[in-house]
Structures are given as C-alpha cells and as structure tokens.
Amino acid sequence: MDRSLGRAPADWELFHDYRLVSDRMKSLLETLDSEGVRFVRCETRYQDGRAAPTYWLCDVIRVLDAVDKKRRFLRSSIRRPVARFTI
C-alpha cells in the first residue's frame, strides 16, 4: 500500500454502523457465530488498478450478553457509556 494514502486497514475497523473486516476476521467470526453476522464483499483495488486484499462489510445481527447477571460474582459500576465489572 502507498504509505502516502495512510495505513492499511486492520482486521477490524469501524465504518459508520458497520465493521470493515479482513478475510481472516471474517473466517473467525463465521466460526464463532455464523448466524450472528452478515457480510458483503468490498471491491478493493490499489491506486494502480491491481486487486488489493479482500475486505468485507460486516453487520452484527445478534449480540449475546456474556454475563449472567443473576448468578454473577462480579461487582459492577456503571459509568456512561460503558459498564465496568470488577472481580
């Protein structure tokens, strides 16, 4: 990538309400929860017209709460905009 154009995207980049993800991240997300994400392939090219590495727009359509709040042994302190948990 031409460094004057900026850095190459990481495996996971926020792009408006979607995520821009690499092939590697897409494979991981599909392995973890194939029904919880949807992808649309982006056409990526270098400035000279050559094909660039493939990236995908990713929409997370299912979010799972990872903490069982009724059975937790954590003390939480809510600070806007995130909740912090202490063990």
Buried (B, 14 or more C-beta within 10 A) or exposed (E): EEEEEEEEBEBBBEEEEBBBBBEEBBEEBEEEEEEBBBBEEBEEEEEEEEEBEBBBBBEEEEEEEEEEEEEEEEEEEEEEEEEEEEE
